[in-house]
Amino acid sequence: MQPKTIFIADNREPVAVSIAEYLAADGYNIILNDLGGAKAEGCAYTSLDIADYSTLSGFFTDLGSSLTGIIIPAPPIRRISIEDTDETIWEEGMRGGALSAMMLTRAAGETMTQNGQGSIIYLGSIHAEKPTGCSFIYSTACSAVQMLCREAALDFGAKGVNCFYIHRGVMAHDTGNKNEHTNIYCRPDRRYPKKRLPLPDSLNQLTGFLLTDAAGPLNGADLRADEGFVMYYGNQDGETIK
């Protein structure tokens, strides 16, 4: 039986690394693009410019019918204000976020539509709809990719390729983004119904499901997978969040 190959575009996101190990243990052939993040057990590595369509197209074409899906994590948040941002930084931010997601979608989508099946999973953030307070570039890129998911679902869905956007919540490795412009990172654990921050492995099984045919009815969906984080609307237990 031909191996099912999943390409994960960025190893700087701890959630993506956890997903890579989970899927590798489940029998998938995982190729993790090394952009300077953590290693994952049981995975192969490459180092591609994910904003270069020609390189990506050749890479996915070589994978051929083994390519089952790709996972596109959002890049790390780059803390910078609009006032301090010049055009070069804007270009870098969009190239690493929305542009790379578009090039990955196009290149992998073309290969998977030829196979007649596959999944594109955008591992995004609640910040596609909820500002970070410290990086307008990041929120803008996430919002653009959210829209890209919908467009890709229309373009590729009829040819057997499903697309999903995941809005993940705030996790322990995100708390360094605390800033004075929003209280979203102030004691974020208290905003969860379970009163604790989810771990990077919390999306492993969900991602595994989205790679199956059973997820077909969800094609094009925005999936809020934040364990209830954005439902918080005020202090409900008598504790002040500061």
FIGUPA-402577 format. One record per residue: x, y, z of N, C-alpha, C in turn. Coordinates in nm, 2 decimals, padded with zeros to 4 digits, always signed. Each point is the difference from the previous one (the first is absolute). Layout:
<pts>
[pt [X; Y; Z]; [X; Y; Z]; [X; Y; Z]]
...
</pts>
This chain:
<pts>
[pt [+00.08; -00.12; +00.00]; [-00.08; +00.12; +00.00]; [+00.09; +00.12; +00.00]]
[pt [-00.04; +00.10; -00.08]; [+00.08; +00.12; -00.01]; [-00.01; +00.09; +00.12]]
[pt [+00.11; +00.05; +00.06]; [-00.01; +00.08; +00.12]; [-00.08; +00.13; -00.02]]
[pt [-00.07; +00.04; +00.10]; [-00.07; +00.13; -00.01]; [+00.08; +00.11; +00.06]]
[pt [+00.04; +00.09; -00.09]; [+00.09; +00.11; +00.04]; [-00.07; +00.12; +00.04]]
[pt [+00.04; +00.06; +00.11]; [-00.05; +00.13; +00.05]; [+00.12; +00.10; +00.01]]
[pt [-00.02; +00.11; -00.06]; [+00.10; +00.10; +00.00]; [-00.04; +00.11; +00.10]]
[pt [+00.09; +00.03; +00.10]; [-00.03; +00.10; +00.10]; [+00.10; +00.12; -00.03]]
[pt [-00.06; +00.12; -00.02]; [+00.08; +00.10; -00.07]; [+00.10; +00.08; +00.10]]
[pt [-00.02; -00.01; +00.13]; [+00.08; +00.09; +00.09]; [+00.01; -00.07; +00.13]]
[pt [+00.12; -00.03; +00.05]; [+00.02; -00.06; +00.13]; [+00.03; +00.10; +00.11]]
[pt [-00.03; +00.12; -00.02]; [+00.01; +00.10; +00.11]; [-00.12; +00.00; +00.09]]
[pt [-00.11; -00.06; -00.04]; [-00.12; +00.00; +00.08]; [+00.00; -00.13; +00.08]]
[pt [+00.00; +00.01; +00.13]; [+00.00; -00.13; +00.09]; [-00.12; -00.09; -00.03]]
[pt [-00.11; +00.06; -00.03]; [-00.12; -00.08; -00.03]; [+00.02; -00.09; -00.13]]
[pt [+00.07; +00.06; -00.10]; [+00.03; -00.07; -00.12]; [+00.10; -00.11; +00.02]]
[pt [+00.10; +00.02; +00.09]; [+00.09; -00.10; +00.03]; [-00.06; -00.12; +00.07]]
[pt [-00.09; +00.03; +00.10]; [-00.08; -00.10; +00.07]; [-00.08; -00.08; -00.10]]
[pt [-00.07; +00.07; -00.09]; [-00.08; -00.07; -00.10]; [+00.09; -00.09; -00.09]]
[pt [+00.12; +00.04; -00.04]; [+00.09; -00.07; -00.08]; [+00.03; -00.14; +00.07]]
[pt [+00.03; +00.01; +00.13]; [+00.04; -00.12; +00.07]; [-00.12; -00.10; +00.01]]
[pt [-00.12; +00.06; +00.03]; [-00.12; -00.08; +00.01]; [-00.03; -00.07; -00.13]]
[pt [+00.00; +00.07; -00.11]; [-00.03; -00.06; -00.13]; [+00.11; -00.10; -00.04]]
[pt [+00.12; +00.02; +00.03]; [+00.11; -00.09; -00.03]; [-00.02; -00.13; +00.08]]
[pt [-00.04; +00.01; +00.12]; [-00.03; -00.12; +00.08]; [-00.12; -00.08; -00.05]]
[pt [-00.09; +00.08; -00.07]; [-00.12; -00.06; -00.05]; [+00.02; -00.07; -00.14]]
[pt [+00.13; +00.01; -00.05]; [+00.03; -00.07; -00.12]; [+00.01; +00.09; -00.13]]
[pt [-00.02; +00.13; +00.02]; [+00.02; +00.09; -00.12]; [+00.15; +00.03; -00.02]]
[pt [+00.04; +00.02; -00.12]; [+00.13; +00.05; -00.04]; [+00.00; +00.15; +00.01]]
[pt [+00.07; +00.05; +00.10]; [+00.00; +00.14; +00.03]; [+00.13; +00.07; -00.05]]
[pt [-00.02; +00.11; -00.08]; [+00.11; +00.08; -00.04]; [-00.02; +00.14; +00.07]]
[pt [+00.09; +00.03; +00.08]; [-00.01; +00.13; +00.08]; [+00.10; +00.10; -00.05]]
[pt [-00.05; +00.11; -00.04]; [+00.09; +00.11; -00.06]; [+00.07; +00.07; +00.12]]
[pt [+00.13; +00.00; +00.00]; [+00.08; +00.05; +00.11]; [+00.03; +00.15; -00.03]]
[pt [-00.07; +00.09; +00.08]; [+00.02; +00.14; -00.01]; [+00.07; +00.05; +00.13]]
[pt [+00.06; -00.09; +00.07]; [+00.07; +00.04; +00.12]; [-00.07; -00.04; +00.13]]
[pt [-00.10; -00.08; -00.01]; [-00.08; -00.03; +00.12]; [+00.05; -00.14; +00.06]]
[pt [-00.09; -00.06; +00.08]; [+00.03; -00.12; +00.06]; [+00.00; -00.12; -00.09]]
[pt [+00.07; -00.11; +00.03]; [+00.00; -00.12; -00.07]; [-00.11; -00.09; +00.05]]
[pt [-00.05; -00.09; -00.08]; [-00.10; -00.09; +00.04]; [+00.04; -00.15; -00.03]]
[pt [-00.03; -00.09; +00.09]; [+00.04; -00.14; -00.02]; [-00.08; -00.06; -00.12]]
[pt [+00.08; -00.09; -00.07]; [-00.07; -00.08; -00.10]; [-00.03; +00.08; -00.13]]
[pt [+00.06; +00.12; -00.02]; [-00.03; +00.08; -00.12]; [+00.12; +00.02; -00.09]]
[pt [-00.03; +00.02; -00.12]; [+00.11; +00.04; -00.10]; [+00.00; +00.15; +00.00]]
[pt [+00.11; +00.06; -00.05]; [+00.01; +00.14; +00.00]; [+00.05; +00.06; -00.13]]
[pt [-00.05; +00.12; -00.03]; [+00.05; +00.07; -00.12]; [+00.01; +00.15; +00.04]]
[pt [+00.05; +00.08; -00.08]; [+00.01; +00.14; +00.03]; [-00.03; +00.08; -00.13]]
[pt [-00.13; +00.03; -00.02]; [-00.05; +00.06; -00.12]; [-00.04; +00.15; +00.02]]
[pt [+00.02; +00.08; -00.10]; [-00.06; +00.13; +00.00]; [-00.15; -00.01; -00.03]]
[pt [-00.08; +00.01; +00.10]; [-00.14; -00.03; -00.02]; [-00.08; +00.12; -00.07]]
[pt [+00.07; +00.10; -00.04]; [-00.06; +00.11; -00.08]; [+00.04; -00.01; -00.14]]
[pt [+00.08; -00.11; -00.04]; [+00.05; -00.01; -00.13]; [-00.08; -00.11; -00.07]]
[pt [-00.09; +00.04; -00.09]; [-00.09; -00.09; -00.07]; [+00.07; -00.11; -00.08]]
[pt [+00.10; +00.04; -00.07]; [+00.07; -00.09; -00.09]; [+00.06; -00.12; +00.08]]
[pt [+00.07; +00.04; +00.11]; [+00.06; -00.10; +00.08]; [-00.10; -00.10; +00.06]]
[pt [-00.11; +00.06; +00.05]; [-00.11; -00.08; +00.06]; [-00.06; -00.09; -00.10]]
[pt [-00.03; +00.05; -00.12]; [-00.07; -00.08; -00.10]; [+00.09; -00.12; -00.03]]
[pt [+00.13; +00.02; -00.02]; [+00.08; -00.11; -00.03]; [+00.01; -00.10; +00.11]]
[pt [+00.00; +00.05; +00.12]; [+00.01; -00.09; +00.12]; [-00.13; -00.09; +00.01]]
[pt [-00.12; +00.06; -00.01]; [-00.12; -00.07; +00.01]; [-00.02; -00.09; -00.12]]
[pt [+00.04; +00.04; -00.12]; [-00.01; -00.09; -00.11]; [+00.08; -00.12; +00.01]]
[pt [+00.12; +00.01; +00.06]; [+00.08; -00.12; +00.03]; [-00.07; -00.09; +00.10]]
[pt [-00.07; +00.05; +00.10]; [-00.07; -00.09; +00.09]; [-00.12; -00.07; -00.07]]
[pt [-00.06; +00.06; -00.10]; [-00.10; -00.07; -00.08]; [-00.12; -00.04; +00.08]]
[pt [-00.04; -00.12; -00.03]; [-00.13; -00.06; +00.06]; [+00.02; -00.03; +00.15]]
[pt [+00.12; +00.00; +00.05]; [+00.01; -00.02; +00.15]; [-00.04; +00.12; +00.08]]
[pt [-00.01; +00.12; -00.06]; [-00.03; +00.12; +00.07]; [-00.15; -00.01; +00.05]]
[pt [-00.02; -00.01; +00.13]; [-00.14; -00.01; +00.05]; [-00.05; +00.13; +00.06]]
[pt [+00.09; +00.08; +00.05]; [-00.04; +00.13; +00.06]; [+00.12; +00.09; +00.03]]
[pt [-00.03; +00.13; +00.02]; [+00.10; +00.09; +00.05]; [-00.07; +00.08; +00.12]]
[pt [+00.09; +00.03; +00.09]; [-00.04; +00.08; +00.12]; [+00.08; +00.13; +00.00]]
[pt [-00.07; +00.12; +00.00]; [+00.07; +00.13; -00.02]; [-00.02; +00.07; +00.13]]
[pt [+00.10; +00.00; +00.09]; [-00.01; +00.08; +00.13]; [+00.02; +00.15; -00.03]]
[pt [-00.06; +00.08; +00.09]; [+00.02; +00.14; +00.00]; [+00.15; +00.03; +00.04]]
[pt [+00.07; +00.10; -00.05]; [+00.13; +00.02; +00.05]; [+00.00; +00.06; +00.14]]
[pt [+00.11; +00.01; +00.07]; [+00.01; +00.06; +00.13]; [-00.05; +00.14; +00.00]]
[pt [-00.05; +00.05; +00.11]; [-00.04; +00.14; +00.01]; [+00.13; +00.08; +00.01]]
[pt [+00.00; +00.11; -00.09]; [+00.11; +00.09; +00.01]; [-00.06; +00.13; +00.06]]
[pt [+00.05; +00.03; +00.12]; [-00.05; +00.11; +00.08]; [+00.05; +00.13; -00.06]]
[pt [-00.09; +00.08; -00.06]; [+00.04; +00.13; -00.05]; [-00.13; +00.08; -00.03]]
[pt [+00.01; +00.13; +00.03]; [-00.12; +00.08; -00.01]; [-00.01; +00.06; -00.14]]
[pt [-00.12; +00.04; -00.04]; [-00.02; +00.06; -00.13]; [+00.09; +00.12; -00.02]]
[pt [+00.02; +00.08; +00.11]; [+00.08; +00.12; -00.01]; [+00.15; -00.03; -00.03]]
[pt [+00.05; -00.11; +00.04]; [+00.14; -00.04; -00.01]; [+00.02; -00.08; -00.12]]
[pt [-00.10; -00.03; -00.08]; [+00.01; -00.10; -00.11]; [+00.03; +00.07; -00.13]]
[pt [+00.11; -00.04; -00.07]; [+00.03; +00.05; -00.13]; [-00.05; -00.10; -00.11]]
[pt [+00.01; +00.04; -00.12]; [-00.05; -00.09; -00.11]; [+00.08; -00.13; -00.01]]
[pt [+00.13; +00.00; +00.04]; [+00.08; -00.12; -00.01]; [-00.06; -00.11; +00.10]]
[pt [-00.03; +00.05; +00.12]; [-00.05; -00.09; +00.11]; [-00.14; -00.05; -00.04]]
[pt [-00.08; +00.09; -00.06]; [-00.13; -00.05; -00.05]; [+00.02; -00.11; -00.11]]
[pt [+00.09; +00.02; -00.09]; [+00.02; -00.10; -00.10]; [+00.05; -00.13; +00.05]]
[pt [+00.09; +00.01; +00.10]; [+00.05; -00.12; +00.06]; [-00.11; -00.08; +00.08]]
[pt [-00.09; +00.08; +00.07]; [-00.10; -00.06; +00.07]; [-00.11; -00.07; -00.09]]
[pt [-00.03; +00.07; -00.11]; [-00.10; -00.06; -00.09]; [+00.06; -00.12; -00.08]]
[pt [+00.13; +00.01; -00.03]; [+00.06; -00.10; -00.08]; [+00.00; -00.13; +00.09]]
[pt [+00.04; +00.01; +00.13]; [+00.00; -00.11; +00.08]; [-00.13; -00.05; +00.05]]
[pt [-00.11; +00.07; -00.03]; [-00.13; -00.04; +00.05]; [-00.09; -00.02; -00.12]]
[pt [-00.07; +00.10; -00.05]; [-00.10; -00.02; -00.10]; [+00.05; -00.04; -00.14]]
[pt [+00.12; +00.06; -00.04]; [+00.05; -00.04; -00.13]; [+00.05; -00.15; +00.00]]
[pt [+00.07; -00.04; +00.10]; [+00.04; -00.14; +00.01]; [-00.11; -00.09; +00.00]]
[pt [-00.11; +00.03; +00.08]; [-00.12; -00.08; +00.00]; [-00.06; -00.02; -00.14]]
[pt [+00.00; +00.11; -00.07]; [-00.06; +00.00; -00.13]; [+00.08; -00.09; -00.10]]
[pt [+00.14; +00.02; +00.01]; [+00.08; -00.08; -00.09]; [+00.00; -00.15; +00.04]]
[pt [-00.01; -00.03; +00.13]; [-00.01; -00.14; +00.04]; [-00.14; -00.06; -00.05]]
[pt [-00.10; +00.08; +00.02]; [-00.13; -00.05; -00.04]; [-00.01; -00.03; -00.15]]
[pt [+00.05; +00.09; -00.08]; [+00.00; -00.01; -00.14]; [+00.08; -00.13; -00.05]]
[pt [+00.13; -00.01; +00.05]; [+00.08; -00.10; -00.04]; [-00.05; -00.14; +00.05]]
[pt [-00.03; -00.01; +00.13]; [-00.05; -00.13; +00.05]; [-00.14; -00.03; -00.06]]
[pt [-00.08; +00.10; -00.01]; [-00.13; -00.03; -00.05]; [+00.00; -00.05; -00.14]]
[pt [+00.09; +00.05; -00.09]; [+00.01; -00.05; -00.13]; [+00.04; -00.15; +00.00]]
[pt [+00.09; -00.04; +00.08]; [+00.04; -00.14; +00.01]; [-00.12; -00.09; +00.05]]
[pt [-00.06; +00.05; +00.11]; [-00.10; -00.09; +00.06]; [-00.13; -00.01; -00.08]]
[pt [-00.03; +00.11; -00.08]; [-00.12; -00.01; -00.09]; [+00.03; -00.10; -00.11]]
[pt [+00.12; -00.02; -00.04]; [+00.03; -00.10; -00.09]; [-00.02; -00.14; +00.06]]
[pt [+00.03; -00.01; +00.13]; [-00.02; -00.13; +00.07]; [-00.15; -00.02; +00.03]]
[pt [-00.08; +00.11; +00.00]; [-00.14; -00.01; +00.02]; [-00.04; -00.01; +00.15]]
[pt [+00.10; +00.03; +00.09]; [-00.03; +00.01; +00.14]; [+00.11; +00.07; +00.07]]
[pt [-00.03; +00.04; +00.13]; [+00.10; +00.06; +00.08]; [-00.06; +00.10; +00.09]]
[pt [+00.08; +00.06; +00.09]; [-00.05; +00.10; +00.10]; [+00.11; +00.11; +00.01]]
[pt [-00.05; +00.12; +00.01]; [+00.08; +00.12; +00.04]; [-00.05; +00.05; +00.13]]
[pt [+00.08; +00.00; +00.10]; [-00.04; +00.05; +00.13]; [+00.09; +00.12; +00.04]]
[pt [-00.07; +00.11; +00.02]; [+00.06; +00.12; +00.04]; [+00.00; +00.01; +00.15]]
[pt [+00.11; -00.02; +00.06]; [+00.01; +00.01; +00.15]; [+00.01; +00.14; +00.04]]
[pt [-00.11; +00.07; +00.02]; [+00.00; +00.14; +00.03]; [-00.02; +00.04; +00.14]]
[pt [-00.07; +00.10; +00.03]; [-00.01; +00.06; +00.13]; [-00.13; +00.07; +00.02]]
[pt [-00.04; +00.02; +00.12]; [-00.12; +00.09; +00.03]; [+00.03; +00.14; -00.05]]
[pt [+00.13; +00.03; -00.02]; [+00.04; +00.14; -00.04]; [-00.03; +00.03; -00.14]]
[pt [-00.06; -00.10; -00.08]; [-00.05; +00.04; -00.13]; [-00.12; +00.09; +00.02]]
[pt [-00.07; -00.01; +00.12]; [-00.12; +00.09; +00.02]; [+00.02; +00.08; +00.13]]
[pt [+00.10; -00.03; +00.08]; [+00.01; +00.07; +00.13]; [+00.15; +00.06; +00.00]]
[pt [+00.02; +00.13; +00.00]; [+00.13; +00.06; -00.01]; [+00.09; -00.05; +00.12]]
[pt [+00.13; +00.00; -00.03]; [+00.09; -00.04; +00.10]; [+00.04; +00.11; +00.10]]
[pt [-00.01; +00.13; -00.05]; [+00.03; +00.11; +00.07]; [+00.15; +00.04; -00.01]]
[pt [+00.08; -00.09; -00.06]; [+00.14; +00.02; -00.02]; [+00.05; -00.02; -00.14]]
[pt [-00.08; -00.05; -00.09]; [+00.05; -00.03; -00.13]; [-00.12; +00.00; -00.10]]
[pt [-00.02; +00.12; -00.06]; [-00.11; +00.01; -00.10]; [+00.03; -00.08; -00.12]]
[pt [+00.13; -00.01; -00.04]; [+00.05; -00.08; -00.11]; [-00.05; -00.15; +00.01]]
[pt [+00.02; -00.05; +00.12]; [-00.04; -00.14; +00.03]; [-00.15; -00.02; -00.02]]
[pt [-00.08; +00.08; +00.06]; [-00.14; -00.01; -00.01]; [-00.05; +00.01; -00.14]]
[pt [+00.06; +00.10; -00.08]; [-00.03; +00.02; -00.14]; [+00.03; -00.13; -00.08]]
[pt [+00.11; -00.06; +00.02]; [+00.04; -00.12; -00.07]; [-00.09; -00.11; +00.03]]
[pt [-00.04; -00.02; +00.13]; [-00.09; -00.11; +00.04]; [-00.13; +00.02; -00.07]]
[pt [-00.05; +00.12; +00.00]; [-00.13; +00.03; -00.07]; [+00.00; -00.03; -00.15]]
[pt [+00.11; +00.04; -00.06]; [+00.02; -00.03; -00.14]; [+00.00; -00.15; -00.03]]
[pt [+00.06; -00.08; +00.08]; [+00.01; -00.14; -00.01]; [-00.14; -00.06; +00.03]]
[pt [-00.07; +00.05; +00.09]; [-00.14; -00.05; +00.03]; [-00.08; +00.02; -00.13]]
[pt [+00.01; +00.11; -00.07]; [-00.08; +00.02; -00.13]; [+00.06; -00.10; -00.10]]
[pt [+00.13; -00.02; -00.01]; [+00.06; -00.09; -00.09]; [-00.06; -00.14; +00.01]]
[pt [-00.02; -00.04; +00.12]; [-00.06; -00.13; +00.03]; [-00.13; -00.02; -00.07]]
[pt [-00.08; +00.11; +00.01]; [-00.14; -00.01; -00.07]; [+00.01; -00.01; -00.15]]
[pt [+00.09; +00.09; -00.05]; [+00.02; +00.00; -00.15]; [+00.06; -00.14; -00.04]]
[pt [+00.09; -00.05; +00.07]; [+00.06; -00.13; -00.04]; [-00.10; -00.11; +00.01]]
[pt [-00.09; +00.00; +00.10]; [-00.10; -00.10; +00.01]; [-00.09; +00.00; -00.13]]
[pt [-00.03; +00.12; -00.05]; [-00.08; +00.01; -00.12]; [+00.07; -00.05; -00.12]]
[pt [+00.13; +00.04; -00.01]; [+00.08; -00.04; -00.12]; [+00.03; -00.15; +00.00]]
[pt [+00.03; -00.06; +00.11]; [+00.05; -00.13; +00.01]; [-00.10; -00.11; +00.05]]
[pt [-00.11; +00.05; +00.06]; [-00.09; -00.09; +00.06]; [-00.07; -00.09; -00.10]]
[pt [-00.03; +00.05; -00.12]; [-00.06; -00.08; -00.10]; [+00.09; -00.11; -00.05]]
[pt [+00.13; +00.01; +00.03]; [+00.10; -00.09; -00.05]; [+00.05; -00.09; +00.11]]
[pt [-00.07; +00.00; +00.11]; [+00.03; -00.10; +00.11]; [+00.09; +00.05; +00.11]]
[pt [+00.04; +00.13; -00.01]; [+00.10; +00.05; +00.11]; [-00.08; +00.09; +00.09]]
[pt [+00.01; -00.03; +00.13]; [-00.08; +00.07; +00.11]; [+00.10; +00.10; +00.06]]
[pt [-00.06; +00.11; +00.04]; [+00.08; +00.11; +00.07]; [-00.07; +00.04; +00.13]]
[pt [+00.09; +00.03; +00.10]; [-00.06; +00.03; +00.13]; [+00.09; +00.11; +00.07]]
[pt [-00.06; +00.09; +00.07]; [+00.07; +00.10; +00.07]; [-00.02; -00.02; +00.15]]
[pt [+00.10; -00.02; +00.08]; [-00.01; -00.03; +00.14]; [+00.04; +00.13; +00.08]]
[pt [-00.10; +00.05; +00.08]; [+00.03; +00.11; +00.09]; [+00.04; -00.06; +00.14]]
[pt [+00.13; -00.01; +00.02]; [+00.04; -00.04; +00.13]; [+00.01; +00.11; +00.10]]
[pt [-00.01; -00.04; +00.13]; [+00.00; +00.10; +00.10]; [+00.14; +00.03; +00.06]]
[pt [+00.00; +00.07; +00.11]; [+00.13; +00.04; +00.06]; [+00.05; -00.12; +00.08]]
[pt [+00.13; -00.03; -00.02]; [+00.06; -00.11; +00.07]; [+00.12; +00.06; +00.08]]
[pt [+00.06; -00.09; +00.08]; [+00.11; +00.05; +00.09]; [+00.11; +00.07; -00.07]]
[pt [+00.04; -00.05; -00.12]; [+00.11; +00.05; -00.07]; [-00.03; +00.14; -00.07]]
[pt [-00.13; +00.04; +00.02]; [-00.04; +00.13; -00.06]; [+00.00; +00.12; +00.10]]
[pt [+00.02; -00.03; +00.13]; [-00.02; +00.10; +00.10]; [+00.10; +00.11; -00.01]]
[pt [+00.11; -00.01; -00.07]; [+00.10; +00.10; -00.02]; [-00.06; +00.12; -00.08]]
[pt [-00.12; -00.02; -00.05]; [-00.06; +00.10; -00.09]; [-00.08; +00.10; +00.09]]
[pt [+00.01; -00.01; +00.13]; [-00.08; +00.10; +00.08]; [+00.04; +00.14; -00.03]]
[pt [-00.10; +00.09; -00.01]; [+00.03; +00.14; -00.03]; [-00.10; +00.09; +00.06]]
[pt [+00.02; +00.13; -00.01]; [-00.09; +00.10; +00.07]; [-00.12; +00.03; -00.08]]
[pt [-00.01; -00.05; -00.13]; [-00.11; +00.04; -00.08]; [-00.12; -00.09; +00.01]]
[pt [+00.02; -00.12; +00.06]; [-00.11; -00.09; +00.01]; [+00.02; -00.09; +00.13]]
[pt [-00.11; -00.04; +00.06]; [+00.02; -00.09; +00.12]; [-00.01; -00.15; -00.04]]
[pt [+00.00; -00.03; -00.12]; [-00.02; -00.14; -00.05]; [+00.11; -00.09; +00.06]]
[pt [+00.12; +00.05; +00.02]; [+00.11; -00.08; +00.05]; [+00.02; +00.01; +00.15]]
[pt [-00.10; +00.07; +00.07]; [+00.01; +00.02; +00.14]; [-00.07; -00.12; +00.07]]
[pt [+00.08; -00.08; +00.07]; [-00.06; -00.13; +00.06]; [-00.09; -00.07; -00.10]]
[pt [+00.05; -00.04; -00.12]; [-00.09; -00.06; -00.10]; [-00.06; -00.13; +00.05]]
[pt [+00.07; -00.07; +00.09]; [-00.06; -00.12; +00.05]; [-00.13; +00.02; +00.06]]
[pt [-00.03; +00.11; +00.06]; [-00.13; +00.03; +00.07]; [-00.11; +00.02; -00.10]]
[pt [+00.03; +00.02; -00.13]; [-00.10; +00.02; -00.10]; [-00.05; -00.13; -00.05]]
[pt [+00.06; -00.11; +00.03]; [-00.04; -00.13; -00.05]; [-00.10; -00.06; +00.10]]
[pt [-00.11; -00.06; -00.05]; [-00.09; -00.07; +00.10]; [+00.07; -00.09; +00.09]]
[pt [+00.10; -00.07; -00.05]; [+00.07; -00.10; +00.09]; [+00.11; +00.07; +00.08]]
[pt [+00.02; +00.13; -00.01]; [+00.09; +00.08; +00.08]; [+00.14; -00.05; -00.01]]
[pt [+00.04; -00.04; -00.12]; [+00.14; -00.04; -00.02]; [+00.03; +00.01; -00.15]]
[pt [+00.13; +00.03; -00.03]; [+00.04; +00.02; -00.14]; [+00.01; -00.14; -00.07]]
[pt [-00.05; -00.01; -00.12]; [+00.01; -00.13; -00.07]; [+00.15; -00.02; -00.04]]
[pt [+00.04; -00.12; -00.02]; [+00.13; -00.04; -00.04]; [+00.01; +00.00; -00.15]]
[pt [+00.12; +00.00; -00.06]; [+00.02; -00.01; -00.14]; [-00.06; -00.12; -00.07]]
[pt [-00.02; -00.11; +00.08]; [-00.05; -00.12; -00.05]; [-00.15; -00.01; -00.01]]
[pt [-00.07; +00.11; +00.04]; [-00.14; +00.00; +00.01]; [-00.07; -00.01; -00.13]]
[pt [+00.07; +00.03; -00.11]; [-00.06; +00.00; -00.13]; [+00.04; -00.12; -00.09]]
[pt [+00.07; -00.09; +00.06]; [+00.05; -00.12; -00.07]; [-00.11; -00.08; -00.06]]
[pt [-00.09; -00.04; +00.08]; [-00.11; -00.09; -00.05]; [-00.09; +00.07; -00.10]]
[pt [-00.03; +00.13; +00.03]; [-00.08; +00.07; -00.09]; [+00.06; +00.01; -00.14]]
[pt [+00.13; +00.02; +00.00]; [+00.07; +00.01; -00.13]; [+00.00; -00.14; -00.07]]
[pt [+00.02; -00.10; +00.08]; [-00.01; -00.14; -00.06]; [-00.13; -00.02; -00.07]]
[pt [-00.11; +00.04; +00.07]; [-00.13; -00.01; -00.06]; [-00.02; +00.08; -00.13]]
[pt [+00.05; +00.12; +00.00]; [-00.01; +00.08; -00.12]; [+00.07; -00.05; -00.12]]
[pt [+00.09; -00.10; +00.02]; [+00.07; -00.06; -00.11]; [-00.07; -00.12; -00.06]]
[pt [-00.12; -00.03; +00.06]; [-00.08; -00.12; -00.05]; [-00.11; +00.05; -00.08]]
[pt [-00.06; -00.10; -00.08]; [-00.11; +00.03; -00.08]; [-00.12; +00.04; +00.08]]
[pt [-00.01; -00.04; +00.13]; [-00.12; +00.03; +00.08]; [-00.01; +00.15; +00.02]]
[pt [+00.11; +00.08; -00.02]; [-00.01; +00.14; +00.02]; [-00.05; +00.08; -00.12]]
[pt [-00.03; -00.08; -00.10]; [-00.05; +00.07; -00.13]; [-00.11; +00.10; +00.02]]
[pt [-00.10; -00.03; +00.08]; [-00.11; +00.10; +00.02]; [+00.04; +00.13; +00.06]]
[pt [+00.12; +00.01; +00.06]; [+00.05; +00.12; +00.06]; [+00.09; +00.08; -00.10]]
[pt [+00.01; -00.04; -00.13]; [+00.08; +00.07; -00.09]; [-00.03; +00.15; +00.00]]
[pt [+00.11; +00.08; +00.01]; [-00.02; +00.15; +00.00]; [-00.03; +00.06; +00.14]]
[pt [-00.01; -00.08; +00.10]; [-00.04; +00.05; +00.13]; [+00.11; +00.07; +00.08]]
[pt [-00.05; +00.10; +00.07]; [+00.09; +00.06; +00.11]; [-00.03; -00.07; +00.12]]
[pt [+00.09; -00.07; +00.06]; [-00.02; -00.08; +00.12]; [+00.06; +00.07; +00.12]]
[pt [-00.08; +00.04; +00.09]; [+00.04; +00.07; +00.12]; [+00.04; -00.11; +00.10]]
[pt [+00.13; -00.03; +00.01]; [+00.04; -00.11; +00.09]; [+00.08; +00.06; +00.11]]
[pt [-00.06; +00.09; +00.08]; [+00.07; +00.07; +00.11]; [-00.05; -00.04; +00.13]]
[pt [-00.08; -00.11; +00.01]; [-00.04; -00.05; +00.13]; [-00.09; +00.11; +00.08]]
[pt [-00.06; +00.09; -00.07]; [-00.09; +00.09; +00.06]; [+00.06; +00.13; +00.04]]
[pt [+00.13; +00.03; -00.04]; [+00.07; +00.12; +00.04]; [-00.07; +00.13; -00.04]]
[pt [-00.05; +00.01; -00.12]; [-00.06; +00.13; -00.05]; [-00.14; +00.01; +00.06]]
[pt [-00.06; -00.10; +00.06]; [-00.13; +00.02; +00.06]; [+00.01; +00.08; +00.13]]
[pt [+00.12; +00.02; +00.06]; [+00.01; +00.08; +00.12]; [-00.06; +00.14; -00.02]]
[pt [-00.08; +00.04; +00.09]; [-00.06; +00.13; -00.01]; [+00.00; +00.08; +00.13]]
[pt [+00.08; -00.05; +00.10]; [+00.01; +00.07; +00.12]; [+00.03; -00.09; +00.12]]
[pt [+00.03; +00.06; +00.11]; [+00.04; -00.07; +00.12]; [-00.12; -00.08; +00.05]]
[pt [+00.01; -00.13; +00.00]; [-00.11; -00.09; +00.04]; [+00.03; -00.07; +00.14]]
[pt [+00.12; +00.01; +00.05]; [+00.03; -00.07; +00.12]; [+00.05; +00.09; +00.11]]
[pt [-00.01; +00.13; -00.01]; [+00.04; +00.09; +00.11]; [+00.14; +00.04; -00.01]]
[pt [+00.08; -00.05; -00.09]; [+00.14; +00.03; -00.01]; [+00.03; +00.11; -00.10]]
[pt [+00.07; +00.10; +00.03]; [+00.04; +00.11; -00.09]; [+00.11; -00.04; -00.09]]
[pt [-00.01; +00.01; -00.13]; [+00.11; -00.03; -00.09]; [+00.08; +00.12; -00.03]]
[pt [+00.13; +00.00; +00.03]; [+00.09; +00.11; -00.02]; [+00.12; -00.05; -00.06]]
</pts>
